[in-house]
Amino acid sequence: MLSELTIEEVKGIVERALGEEATAEMVAQIYNVTGAIHRHVDMILPRILDLKSRNEEKLRTGEVKLREIVNIAGSRLMTGA
């Protein structure tokens, strides 16, 4: 069994995928939503990017927030919780 990722490890992975959008709040949210399980972190990021792409205009106008997209992407994970 592998141990969970540290918050610093999640931060590095999220920053690589999301660049400047990887705020401390978003990193913490992804850390919590995924349970810091490496596979879940890897799986959530493409979903976040896809949902961001599909909702560009709503994000721009503020109708949708990035934290909502992270929650939606996280809800599709099978975490066993």
C-alpha positions in Angstrom: 0.0 0.0 0.0 1.2 3.4 -0.9 0.7 6.3 1.5 -1.3 9.3 0.6 0.4 12.3 -1.0 1.4 15.2 1.1 -0.2 18.6 0.4 3.1 19.7 -1.1 3.1 16.8 -3.6 -0.5 17.5 -4.5 0.5 21.2 -5.0 3.2 20.2 -7.4 0.9 18.0 -9.5 -1.9 20.6 -9.6 0.5 23.4 -10.4 1.9 21.4 -13.3 -1.6 20.8 -14.7 -3.4 24.1 -13.9 -0.5 26.6 -13.8 -1.4 29.9 -12.2 -4.9 28.8 -11.4 -3.5 26.4 -8.8 -4.2 28.6 -5.8 -3.7 27.4 -2.3 -7.4 27.1 -1.9 -7.8 25.0 -5.0 -4.9 22.7 -4.0 -6.4 22.2 -0.6 -9.8 21.5 -2.2 -8.3 18.9 -4.6 -6.3 17.4 -1.7 -9.5 16.9 0.3 -11.8 15.8 -2.5 -9.3 13.1 -3.7 -8.2 12.0 -0.2 -4.7 12.7 -1.4 -4.7 9.5 -3.3 -2.3 9.8 -6.3 -4.5 8.0 -8.8 -7.5 10.2 -7.8 -5.4 13.4 -8.2 -4.3 12.1 -11.6 -7.9 11.3 -12.6 -9.5 14.5 -11.4 -7.2 16.9 -13.3 -8.3 16.0 -16.8 -11.9 16.2 -15.7 -11.3 19.7 -14.3 -9.7 20.8 -17.5 -12.5 19.4 -19.6 -15.2 21.0 -17.5 -13.3 24.3 -17.5 -13.2 24.1 -21.3 -16.9 23.4 -21.6 -17.8 26.2 -19.2 -15.4 29.0 -20.3 -18.0 31.6 -20.8 -19.7 30.9 -17.5 -16.4 31.0 -15.7 -15.6 34.3 -17.4 -18.9 35.9 -16.3 -18.8 34.4 -12.8 -21.9 32.3 -13.3 -19.8 29.2 -12.4 -16.8 29.2 -10.0 -13.8 27.0 -10.4 -14.4 25.5 -7.0 -17.8 24.3 -8.3 -16.0 22.6 -11.2 -13.6 20.9 -8.8 -16.5 19.6 -6.7 -18.3 18.3 -9.8 -15.2 16.6 -11.1 -14.6 15.1 -7.6 -18.1 13.8 -7.4 -17.3 11.5 -10.3 -14.5 9.8 -8.5 -15.1 6.4 -6.9 -13.4 7.1 -3.6 -15.1 4.4 -1.6 -16.2 7.0 0.9 
